[in-house]
Amino acid sequence: MNNGRRRVVITGVGAVTPIGTAADGLWQGLTARRSAVREITRFDPTPFKSRIAAEIPDFRPQDHLNAKRAKRLDRFSQLAVTRTPSGCAVPPGAWGTSRHTTLIPAVIPLT
């Protein structure tokens, strides 16, 4: 019995990180104790005290998004949109429709 509470099901995890992509890549990077911190290459870090960061060097938005959409989105949005569908264990449309079923995709950016 749910006592009037709604149930939540987490159907999958998607990740784009400096140490690995998707749940498997992230796990492999973690278990290998791979460090992602390197010298910054995406912009000139001269005005800042730090010259190092954990960049995502191998992410190419055109590998995941059509050209028009990739061009319209900033990098942060490209990363978020890219991982949403592939992180779902249940494919879109598999839930069907019912008054008891609501599917809300979520992207939780961590910095």
OpenMM code with the backbone's topology and positions (N, CA, C; nanometers):
from openmm import Vec3, app, unit

residues = "MET ASN ASN GLY ARG ARG ARG VAL VAL ILE THR GLY VAL GLY ALA VAL THR PRO ILE GLY THR ALA ALA ASP GLY LEU TRP GLN GLY LEU THR ALA ARG ARG SER ALA VAL ARG GLU ILE THR ARG PHE ASP PRO THR PRO PHE LYS SER ARG ILE ALA ALA GLU ILE PRO ASP PHE ARG PRO GLN ASP HIS LEU ASN ALA LYS ARG ALA LYS ARG LEU ASP ARG PHE SER GLN LEU ALA VAL THR ARG THR PRO SER GLY CYS ALA VAL PRO PRO GLY ALA TRP GLY THR SER ARG HIS THR THR LEU ILE PRO ALA VAL ILE PRO LEU THR".split()
positions = [
    Vec3(0.0846, -0.1176, 0.0000),
    Vec3(0.0000, 0.0000, 0.0000),
    Vec3(0.0886, 0.1232, 0.0000),
    Vec3(0.0484, 0.2278, -0.0706),
    Vec3(0.1356, 0.3426, -0.0833),
    Vec3(0.0988, 0.4586, 0.0084),
    Vec3(-0.0034, 0.4461, 0.0912),
    Vec3(-0.0420, 0.5503, 0.1876),
    Vec3(-0.0597, 0.6863, 0.1238),
    Vec3(-0.1097, 0.6915, 0.0009),
    Vec3(-0.1314, 0.8188, -0.0667),
    Vec3(-0.0055, 0.8795, -0.1277),
    Vec3(0.1063, 0.8147, -0.1149),
    Vec3(0.2313, 0.8655, -0.1719),
    Vec3(0.2475, 0.8146, -0.3144),
    Vec3(0.3157, 0.8944, -0.3953),
    Vec3(0.3437, 0.8530, -0.5325),
    Vec3(0.4729, 0.7726, -0.5338),
    Vec3(0.4757, 0.6719, -0.6150),
    Vec3(0.5973, 0.5915, -0.6283),
    Vec3(0.6848, 0.6499, -0.7378),
    Vec3(0.8149, 0.6384, -0.7194),
    Vec3(0.9125, 0.6878, -0.8163),
    Vec3(1.0021, 0.5721, -0.8576),
    Vec3(1.0260, 0.5607, -0.9878),
    Vec3(1.1147, 0.4576, -1.0398),
    Vec3(1.2264, 0.5257, -1.1175),
    Vec3(1.3504, 0.4968, -1.0829),
    Vec3(1.4641, 0.5474, -1.1586),
    Vec3(1.4963, 0.4421, -1.2631),
    Vec3(1.4821, 0.4800, -1.3905),
    Vec3(1.4938, 0.3823, -1.4983),
    Vec3(1.6328, 0.3739, -1.5586),
    Vec3(1.7216, 0.4627, -1.5193),
    Vec3(1.8550, 0.4552, -1.5764),
    Vec3(1.9391, 0.5754, -1.5395),
    Vec3(2.0654, 0.5643, -1.5696),
    Vec3(2.1600, 0.6713, -1.5420),
    Vec3(2.2392, 0.6976, -1.6687),
    Vec3(2.2453, 0.8225, -1.7082),
    Vec3(2.3271, 0.8627, -1.8216),
    Vec3(2.4313, 0.9595, -1.7702),
    Vec3(2.5492, 0.9548, -1.8247),
    Vec3(2.6549, 1.0437, -1.7763),
    Vec3(2.7485, 1.0807, -1.8901),
    Vec3(2.7867, 1.2056, -1.8906),
    Vec3(2.8943, 1.2518, -1.9776),
    Vec3(2.9928, 1.3166, -1.8832),
    Vec3(3.1034, 1.2511, -1.8599),
    Vec3(3.2011, 1.3005, -1.7631),
    Vec3(3.3405, 1.2982, -1.8248),
    Vec3(3.4333, 1.3680, -1.7624),
    Vec3(3.5710, 1.3661, -1.8130),
    Vec3(3.6388, 1.2291, -1.8040),
    Vec3(3.5886, 1.1406, -1.7183),
    Vec3(3.6534, 1.0102, -1.7046),
    Vec3(3.5806, 0.8977, -1.7755),
    Vec3(3.4633, 0.9264, -1.8331),
    Vec3(3.3907, 0.8229, -1.9055),
    Vec3(3.2498, 0.8658, -1.9384),
    Vec3(3.1954, 0.8074, -2.0446),
    Vec3(3.0616, 0.8405, -2.0896),
    Vec3(2.9675, 0.7240, -2.0640),
    Vec3(2.8443, 0.7538, -2.0264),
    Vec3(2.7405, 0.6585, -1.9897),
    Vec3(2.7789, 0.5919, -1.8568),
    Vec3(2.6877, 0.5148, -1.8036),
    Vec3(2.7106, 0.4535, -1.6730),
    Vec3(2.8334, 0.3620, -1.6751),
    Vec3(2.8484, 0.2823, -1.7821),
    Vec3(2.9620, 0.1897, -1.7901),
    Vec3(3.0953, 0.2641, -1.7980),
    Vec3(3.1016, 0.3669, -1.8822),
    Vec3(3.2255, 0.4433, -1.8961),
    Vec3(3.2632, 0.5150, -1.7686),
    Vec3(3.1627, 0.5707, -1.7008),
    Vec3(3.1875, 0.6380, -1.5735),
    Vec3(3.2398, 0.5384, -1.4703),
    Vec3(3.1759, 0.4226, -1.4627),
    Vec3(3.2185, 0.3212, -1.3657),
    Vec3(3.3616, 0.2740, -1.3949),
    Vec3(3.3930, 0.2518, -1.5219),
    Vec3(3.5293, 0.2108, -1.5584),
    Vec3(3.6313, 0.3168, -1.5188),
    Vec3(3.5986, 0.4435, -1.5422),
    Vec3(3.6888, 0.5522, -1.5035),
    Vec3(3.7091, 0.5592, -1.3536),
    Vec3(3.6007, 0.5378, -1.2781),
    Vec3(3.6109, 0.5401, -1.1324),
    Vec3(3.6929, 0.4230, -1.0787),
    Vec3(3.6656, 0.3037, -1.1297),
    Vec3(3.7382, 0.1868, -1.0791),
    Vec3(3.8848, 0.1884, -1.1207),
    Vec3(3.9156, 0.2544, -1.2333),
    Vec3(4.0560, 0.2665, -1.2761),
    Vec3(4.1263, 0.3813, -1.2044),
    Vec3(4.0495, 0.4547, -1.1230),
    Vec3(4.1030, 0.5712, -1.0498),
    Vec3(4.1665, 0.6722, -1.1446),
    Vec3(4.1011, 0.6886, -1.2591),
    Vec3(4.1492, 0.7804, -1.3610),
    Vec3(4.1211, 0.9242, -1.3178),
    Vec3(4.2208, 1.0096, -1.3273),
    Vec3(4.2014, 1.1515, -1.2977),
    Vec3(4.1704, 1.2251, -1.4267),
    Vec3(4.0761, 1.3168, -1.4194),
    Vec3(4.0371, 1.3941, -1.5364),
    Vec3(4.0930, 1.5357, -1.5316),
    Vec3(4.1608, 1.5692, -1.4253),
    Vec3(4.2118, 1.7052, -1.4091),
    Vec3(4.3380, 1.7222, -1.4923),
    Vec3(4.3307, 1.8203, -1.5829),
    Vec3(4.4426, 1.8484, -1.6733),
    Vec3(4.4497, 1.9984, -1.6982),
    Vec3(4.5463, 2.0375, -1.7759),
    Vec3(4.5575, 2.1777, -1.8143),
    Vec3(4.4385, 2.2159, -1.9027),
    Vec3(4.3832, 2.3338, -1.8799),
    Vec3(4.2664, 2.3806, -1.9554),
    Vec3(4.3041, 2.4052, -2.1007),
    Vec3(4.2199, 2.3523, -2.1912),
    Vec3(4.2461, 2.3685, -2.3348),
    Vec3(4.1304, 2.4339, -2.4101),
    Vec3(4.0114, 2.4395, -2.3517),
    Vec3(3.8935, 2.4923, -2.4223),
    Vec3(3.8898, 2.6446, -2.4306),
    Vec3(3.9649, 2.7115, -2.3454),
    Vec3(3.9716, 2.8578, -2.3474),
    Vec3(4.1031, 2.9020, -2.2852),
    Vec3(4.1343, 3.0300, -2.2963),
    Vec3(4.2579, 3.0841, -2.2408),
    Vec3(4.2374, 3.1111, -2.0914),
    Vec3(4.3043, 3.0353, -2.0040),
    Vec3(4.2830, 3.0508, -1.8599),
    Vec3(4.3665, 3.1631, -1.7960),
    Vec3(4.4359, 3.2428, -1.8753),
    Vec3(4.5252, 3.3462, -1.8236),
    Vec3(4.4610, 3.4366, -1.7179),
    Vec3(4.3366, 3.4825, -1.7348),
    Vec3(4.2792, 3.5728, -1.6343),
    Vec3(4.2469, 3.5056, -1.5001),
    Vec3(4.2573, 3.3754, -1.4932),
    Vec3(4.2181, 3.3021, -1.3732),
    Vec3(4.3394, 3.2491, -1.2977),
    Vec3(4.3220, 3.2271, -1.1684),
    Vec3(4.4307, 3.1736, -1.0859),
    Vec3(4.4632, 3.0288, -1.1217),
    Vec3(4.3603, 2.9516, -1.1485),
    Vec3(4.3798, 2.8103, -1.1794),
    Vec3(4.3992, 2.7893, -1.3294),
    Vec3(4.4833, 2.6971, -1.3631),
    Vec3(4.5085, 2.6622, -1.5034),
    Vec3(4.4671, 2.5184, -1.5325),
    Vec3(4.4027, 2.4554, -1.4337),
    Vec3(4.3616, 2.3162, -1.4503),
    Vec3(4.2109, 2.3020, -1.4297),
    Vec3(4.1533, 2.1986, -1.4916),
    Vec3(4.0102, 2.1683, -1.4782),
    Vec3(3.9857, 2.0266, -1.5279),
    Vec3(3.8674, 1.9777, -1.5032),
    Vec3(3.8275, 1.8459, -1.5529),
    Vec3(3.7370, 1.8684, -1.6738),
    Vec3(3.7951, 1.8874, -1.7894),
    Vec3(3.7207, 1.9093, -1.9131),
    Vec3(3.6749, 1.7752, -1.9708),
    Vec3(3.5785, 1.7828, -2.0607),
    Vec3(3.5319, 1.6641, -2.1322),
    Vec3(3.5868, 1.6755, -2.2738),
    Vec3(3.7057, 1.6210, -2.2987),
    Vec3(3.7744, 1.6463, -2.4246),
    Vec3(3.7172, 1.5746, -2.5462),
    Vec3(3.6563, 1.4588, -2.5283),
    Vec3(3.6149, 1.3782, -2.6438),
    Vec3(3.4663, 1.3919, -2.6783),
    Vec3(3.3957, 1.4878, -2.6197),
    Vec3(3.2542, 1.5062, -2.6498),
    Vec3(3.2380, 1.5860, -2.7786),
    Vec3(3.1669, 1.5256, -2.8757),
    Vec3(3.1371, 1.5922, -3.0022),
    Vec3(2.9852, 1.5936, -3.0170),
    Vec3(2.9227, 1.7119, -3.0033),
    Vec3(2.7764, 1.7163, -3.0075),
    Vec3(2.7179, 1.6613, -3.1369),
    Vec3(2.7872, 1.6768, -3.2477),
    Vec3(2.7353, 1.6285, -3.3761),
    Vec3(2.7273, 1.4756, -3.3812),
    Vec3(2.7923, 1.4068, -3.2896),
    Vec3(2.7797, 1.2614, -3.2825),
    Vec3(2.6476, 1.2186, -3.2176),
    Vec3(2.5817, 1.3113, -3.1495),
    Vec3(2.4610, 1.2793, -3.0738),
    Vec3(2.3382, 1.3604, -3.1144),
    Vec3(2.3595, 1.4761, -3.1754),
    Vec3(2.2510, 1.5673, -3.2104),
    Vec3(2.2588, 1.6030, -3.3580),
    Vec3(2.1441, 1.6382, -3.4173),
    Vec3(2.1511, 1.6848, -3.5554),
    Vec3(2.2187, 1.8218, -3.5576),
    Vec3(2.2728, 1.8611, -3.6703),
    Vec3(2.3546, 1.9819, -3.6814),
    Vec3(2.2796, 2.1076, -3.6376),
    Vec3(2.1539, 2.1191, -3.6748),
    Vec3(2.0757, 2.2380, -3.6404),
    Vec3(2.0581, 2.2511, -3.4894),
    Vec3(2.0252, 2.1408, -3.4259),
    Vec3(2.0055, 2.1435, -3.2809),
    Vec3(2.1370, 2.1669, -3.2077),
    Vec3(2.2429, 2.1046, -3.2519),
    Vec3(2.3740, 2.1233, -3.1887),
    Vec3(2.4169, 2.2695, -3.1959),
    Vec3(2.3877, 2.3342, -3.3072),
    Vec3(2.4268, 2.4745, -3.3247),
    Vec3(2.3463, 2.5676, -3.2344),
    Vec3(2.2207, 2.5358, -3.2093),
    Vec3(2.1336, 2.6214, -3.1277),
    Vec3(2.1614, 2.6111, -2.9779),
    Vec3(2.2137, 2.4988, -2.9334),
    Vec3(2.2343, 2.4769, -2.7905),
    Vec3(2.3756, 2.5147, -2.7477),
    Vec3(2.3882, 2.5685, -2.6271),
    Vec3(2.5217, 2.5911, -2.5728),
    Vec3(2.5781, 2.4568, -2.5255),
    Vec3(2.7047, 2.4535, -2.4908),
    Vec3(2.7704, 2.3274, -2.4564),
    Vec3(2.7034, 2.2582, -2.3373),
    Vec3(2.6683, 2.3342, -2.2363),
    Vec3(2.6040, 2.2769, -2.1181),
    Vec3(2.4754, 2.2044, -2.1578),
    Vec3(2.3931, 2.2697, -2.2401),
    Vec3(2.2669, 2.2096, -2.2849),
    Vec3(2.2920, 2.0885, -2.3746),
    Vec3(2.3935, 2.0951, -2.4585),
    Vec3(2.4280, 1.9813, -2.5439),
    Vec3(2.4596, 1.8591, -2.4585),
    Vec3(2.5377, 1.8791, -2.3535),
    Vec3(2.5739, 1.7690, -2.2647),
    Vec3(2.4504, 1.7116, -2.1961),
    Vec3(2.3619, 1.7968, -2.1476),
    Vec3(2.2420, 1.7519, -2.0773),
    Vec3(2.1478, 1.6761, -2.1701),
    Vec3(2.1191, 1.7313, -2.2864),
    Vec3(2.0259, 1.6695, -2.3808),
    Vec3(2.0806, 1.5377, -2.4344),
    Vec3(2.2088, 1.5305, -2.4531),
    Vec3(2.2719, 1.4097, -2.5061),
    Vec3(2.2515, 1.2897, -2.4155),
    Vec3(2.2608, 1.3052, -2.2867),
    Vec3(2.2560, 1.1907, -2.1970),
    Vec3(2.1152, 1.1489, -2.1579),
    Vec3(2.0163, 1.2318, -2.1761),
    Vec3(1.8819, 1.1962, -2.1317),
    Vec3(1.8277, 1.0688, -2.1958),
    Vec3(1.8197, 1.0562, -2.3302),
    Vec3(1.7601, 0.9352, -2.3871),
    Vec3(1.8419, 0.8096, -2.3624),
    Vec3(1.9739, 0.8185, -2.3699),
    Vec3(2.0549, 0.6977, -2.3564),
    Vec3(2.0628, 0.6502, -2.2125),
    Vec3(2.0276, 0.7359, -2.1179),
    Vec3(2.0298, 0.6956, -1.9786),
    Vec3(1.9078, 0.6177, -1.9362),
    Vec3(1.8050, 0.6169, -2.0186),
    Vec3(1.6801, 0.5510, -1.9818),
    Vec3(1.6858, 0.4023, -2.0139),
    Vec3(1.6590, 0.3203, -1.9145),
    Vec3(1.6545, 0.1761, -1.9368),
    Vec3(1.5261, 0.1381, -2.0087),
    Vec3(1.4228, 0.2175, -1.9902),
    Vec3(1.2951, 0.1918, -2.0554),
    Vec3(1.2850, 0.2856, -2.1749),
    Vec3(1.2757, 0.2324, -2.2962),
    Vec3(1.2713, 0.3187, -2.4141),
    Vec3(1.1461, 0.4049, -2.4180),
    Vec3(1.1574, 0.5257, -2.4797),
    Vec3(1.0405, 0.6119, -2.4901),
    Vec3(0.9243, 0.5384, -2.5574),
    Vec3(0.8041, 0.5569, -2.5042),
    Vec3(0.6855, 0.4918, -2.5598),
    Vec3(0.6539, 0.3578, -2.4968),
    Vec3(0.7475, 0.3002, -2.4235),
    Vec3(0.7254, 0.1683, -2.3645),
    Vec3(0.6339, 0.1738, -2.2423),
    Vec3(0.6151, 0.2902, -2.1855),
    Vec3(0.5328, 0.3037, -2.0661),
    Vec3(0.3843, 0.2961, -2.0969),
    Vec3(0.3451, 0.3310, -2.2194),
    Vec3(0.2029, 0.3358, -2.2510),
    Vec3(0.1406, 0.4576, -2.1839),
    Vec3(0.0114, 0.4634, -2.1833),
    Vec3(-0.0565, 0.5747, -2.1181),
    Vec3(-0.1569, 0.5211, -2.0190),
    Vec3(-0.1628, 0.5835, -1.9071),
    Vec3(-0.2532, 0.5424, -1.8001),
    Vec3(-0.2627, 0.6585, -1.7021),
    Vec3(-0.3683, 0.6630, -1.6261),
    Vec3(-0.3795, 0.7696, -1.5270),
    Vec3(-0.2828, 0.7468, -1.4113),
    Vec3(-0.2240, 0.6285, -1.4048),
    Vec3(-0.1319, 0.5955, -1.2967),
    Vec3(0.0146, 0.6118, -1.3372),
    Vec3(0.0423, 0.6354, -1.4635),
    Vec3(0.1793, 0.6390, -1.5124),
    Vec3(0.2136, 0.7772, -1.5662),
    Vec3(0.3146, 0.8358, -1.5094),
    Vec3(0.3669, 0.9623, -1.5597),
    Vec3(0.5174, 0.9479, -1.5708),
    Vec3(0.5695, 0.9723, -1.6889),
    Vec3(0.7137, 0.9629, -1.7104),
    Vec3(0.7692, 1.1037, -1.7213),
    Vec3(0.8588, 1.1383, -1.6307),
    Vec3(0.9201, 1.2707, -1.6308),
    Vec3(1.0708, 1.2526, -1.6445),
    Vec3(1.1251, 1.2787, -1.7642),
    Vec3(1.2699, 1.2689, -1.7782),
    Vec3(1.3364, 1.3794, -1.6982),
    Vec3(1.4466, 1.3496, -1.6357),
    Vec3(1.5155, 1.4487, -1.5546),
    Vec3(1.6646, 1.4497, -1.5885),
    Vec3(1.7193, 1.5674, -1.5876),
    Vec3(1.8618, 1.5853, -1.6046),
    Vec3(1.9124, 1.6577, -1.4822),
    Vec3(2.0056, 1.5993, -1.4119),
    Vec3(2.0603, 1.6616, -1.2927),
    Vec3(2.2083, 1.6916, -1.3172),
    Vec3(2.2381, 1.8172, -1.3496),
    Vec3(2.3784, 1.8520, -1.3749),
    Vec3(2.4553, 1.8627, -1.2434),
    Vec3(2.5696, 1.8028, -1.2407),
    Vec3(2.6567, 1.8105, -1.1241),
    Vec3(2.7847, 1.8817, -1.1632),
    Vec3(2.8259, 1.9742, -1.0829),
    Vec3(2.9509, 2.0450, -1.1114),
    Vec3(3.0457, 2.0321, -0.9962),
] * unit.nanometer
topology = app.Topology()
chain = topology.addChain("A")
for resn in residues:
    res = topology.addResidue(resn, chain)
    for name in ("N", "CA", "C"):
        topology.addAtom(name, app.Element.getBySymbol(name[0]), res)
